Amino acid sequence: MEHLPGGDMCDFLNHVELQEPDVMFYTACVVLGLEALHQIGIVHRDLKLENLLLDQEGYLKIVDFGLSKDRFGYSDRTNTMCGTRTYMAPEIYMKIGYGMAADWWALGVTVYIMLMYELPFNDEDPIELMKSIRYDEIELPEDLSEDVSNFIYQLLEKDPEYRLGSGEAGAEMIKEHPFFRDMDWEQLLNRKIRPPFVLNHQGHLESLNDPECQAPALTPLAVRIPSELQEAFRGFDYTPE
């Protein structure tokens, strides 16, 4: 896979404080990613901050398809209990069969964390965690905008049939939500929108609005491996078993 020097969003959030427009941009990147996956019959099943990585230009990409399921339609259901417990949708715990709407629930958890810097449902006891996800309702602070609050509430709808993004309309329903009123989806798809954080010359992710706000990044790949380093691999061969 390509080198993604920005690292994952979990580590990124340890160094920056995102504002609603920033969260809107990163969420939109994930929406386009899930839309592409669902259109070709793939449900990810393990969407979380650790599986969202920033590329060289500051765009967010979905990785780690170890738990994904392919050849999966909008009306299909599966019963395999898998994923990261704090991100798993209620219907997964209920063992009644779940579909692509489980990915949109995980997106709701992700957006919540990007804004609140904590999990919406969290308990060290797995049984208590399951009960919390199934029965507890979240509360959002009044200083969040009505649009983003409504967006999170609709994604964290317990009943998958009424969850935002459920059904074949899927991502189109998500994209039409007022939270994205300022998003030009075509521009985003063509990577014409400048991300909130970009790699600077020192190899750090730097805020466009506040250069003092930085997050560490991985070392970008060299354009070309120097000949003296390449020489060290002369005659080397590897055949996987």
Secondary structure as GFF3:
##gff-version 3
##sequence-region A 1 241
A	DSSP	alpha_helix	9	13	.	.	.	ID=ss1
A	DSSP	alpha_helix	20	39	.	.	.	ID=ss2
A	DSSP	three_ten_helix	49	51	.	.	.	ID=ss3
A	DSSP	beta_strand	52	54	.	.	.	ID=ss4
A	DSSP	beta_strand	60	62	.	.	.	ID=ss5
A	DSSP	three_ten_helix	85	87	.	.	.	ID=ss6
A	DSSP	alpha_helix	90	94	.	.	.	ID=ss7
A	DSSP	alpha_helix	101	116	.	.	.	ID=ss8
A	DSSP	alpha_helix	126	135	.	.	.	ID=ss9
A	DSSP	alpha_helix	146	155	.	.	.	ID=ss10
A	DSSP	alpha_helix	171	175	.	.	.	ID=ss11
A	DSSP	three_ten_helix	178	180	.	.	.	ID=ss12
A	DSSP	alpha_helix	185	189	.	.	.	ID=ss13
A	DSSP	beta_strand	197	199	.	.	.	ID=ss14
A	DSSP	beta_strand	204	207	.	.	.	ID=ss15
A	DSSP	beta_strand	214	216	.	.	.	ID=ss16
A	DSSP	alpha_helix	227	230	.	.	.	ID=ss17
A	DSSP	three_ten_helix	231	233	.	.	.	ID=ss18
###
